[in-house]
Amino acid sequence: MNEIVSINDWKKVNQISNYLLLITKESCEDCRKVEGYLEMNNNKIKEYNVKKINLDNIESKKLIGSLKWIKTEVDFVPFWSLVVDSKRIKSFRGDIDQVKENL
């Protein structure tokens, strides 16, 4: 899966018009299940490509610090945001079934 680890990565991925952003942690069992599903489905849910930010990745600390909304909104993982035209338009929490219901 395409992991976003730097501010440059974030800028590049936001040039994509529509995608799902997954906020995850290695210590999260539900996150591992979600990632397993995504690996078997070409990192897509419906028509959306999935990109991820791993909160446990040390390389991502600077990026995570620059995205203030992560600290204020992400209280449960897996956490998802639907991004359309580089804007987060909808956020939700949960597994694959919950994501499909929210799209």
C-alpha positions as CSV (number, residue, x, y, z in Angstrom):
1,M,0.0,0.0,0.0
2,N,1.2,3.5,-0.7
3,E,2.2,4.9,2.6
4,I,2.4,8.7,3.1
5,V,5.4,9.4,5.3
6,S,6.6,12.9,4.4
7,I,5.2,16.4,3.6
8,N,6.3,15.9,0.0
9,D,4.4,12.6,-0.2
10,W,1.3,14.4,1.2
11,K,1.6,17.1,-1.5
12,K,2.0,14.5,-4.2
13,V,-1.0,12.4,-3.1
14,N,-3.2,15.5,-2.9
15,Q,-2.7,16.0,-6.6
16,I,-4.9,12.9,-7.0
17,S,-8.5,14.0,-7.4
18,N,-10.2,11.4,-5.3
19,Y,-8.9,8.9,-2.8
20,L,-9.5,7.4,0.7
21,L,-7.0,8.1,3.4
22,L,-6.5,5.5,6.1
23,I,-5.0,6.4,9.4
24,T,-3.7,3.3,11.0
25,K,-1.4,2.0,13.8
26,E,0.7,-1.2,13.8
27,S,-0.6,-2.0,17.3
28,C,-4.3,-2.1,16.0
29,E,-5.6,-5.5,15.2
30,D,-8.6,-4.1,13.2
31,C,-6.1,-2.1,11.2
32,R,-4.2,-5.2,10.2
33,K,-7.4,-6.8,9.1
34,V,-8.2,-3.8,7.0
35,E,-4.8,-3.8,5.4
36,G,-5.1,-7.5,4.6
37,Y,-8.4,-6.8,2.8
38,L,-6.8,-3.9,0.9
39,E,-3.8,-6.0,-0.2
40,M,-6.2,-8.6,-1.7
41,N,-8.2,-5.9,-3.4
42,N,-5.5,-3.8,-5.1
43,N,-5.7,-1.2,-2.3
44,K,-9.1,-0.1,-3.4
45,I,-12.5,0.2,-1.9
46,K,-15.2,0.6,-4.5
47,E,-13.6,3.1,-7.0
48,Y,-11.3,4.7,-4.5
49,N,-7.6,4.1,-4.2
50,V,-6.5,3.9,-0.5
51,K,-3.5,5.8,0.8
52,K,-2.4,5.5,4.4
53,I,-0.6,7.2,7.2
54,N,0.7,5.0,9.9
55,L,0.8,6.8,13.3
56,D,3.5,4.4,14.5
57,N,5.9,5.1,11.7
58,I,8.8,7.2,13.1
59,E,9.4,8.6,9.6
60,S,5.9,10.1,9.6
61,K,6.3,12.2,12.8
62,K,7.0,15.5,11.0
63,L,4.1,14.9,8.6
64,I,1.7,14.0,11.4
65,G,2.8,17.1,13.4
66,S,2.0,19.3,10.4
67,L,-1.5,17.9,9.9
68,K,-3.2,19.4,13.0
69,W,-6.5,17.7,12.3
70,I,-5.0,14.3,13.0
71,K,-4.3,15.2,16.7
72,T,-7.8,16.7,17.1
73,E,-9.9,14.2,15.2
74,V,-8.2,10.8,15.2
75,D,-9.3,9.2,18.5
76,F,-9.9,5.7,17.1
77,V,-8.2,3.7,14.4
78,P,-8.8,2.6,11.7
79,F,-9.8,6.2,10.8
80,W,-10.8,7.2,7.3
81,S,-11.2,10.4,5.3
82,L,-12.6,10.7,1.9
83,V,-10.6,13.2,-0.1
84,V,-12.1,14.9,-3.2
85,D,-10.2,17.6,-5.1
86,S,-7.6,17.7,-2.3
87,K,-10.2,18.4,0.4
88,R,-11.3,16.1,3.1
89,I,-15.0,16.0,2.7
90,K,-16.0,13.2,5.1
91,S,-14.4,11.2,7.9
92,F,-15.4,8.1,9.7
93,R,-14.1,5.3,11.8
94,G,-14.3,1.5,11.4
95,D,-13.7,-1.6,9.4
96,I,-14.2,-2.3,5.7
97,D,-18.0,-2.8,6.1
98,Q,-18.4,0.5,7.8
99,V,-16.3,2.2,5.1
100,K,-18.5,0.8,2.4
101,E,-21.6,1.9,4.2
102,N,-20.3,5.5,4.5
103,L,-19.2,5.8,0.8
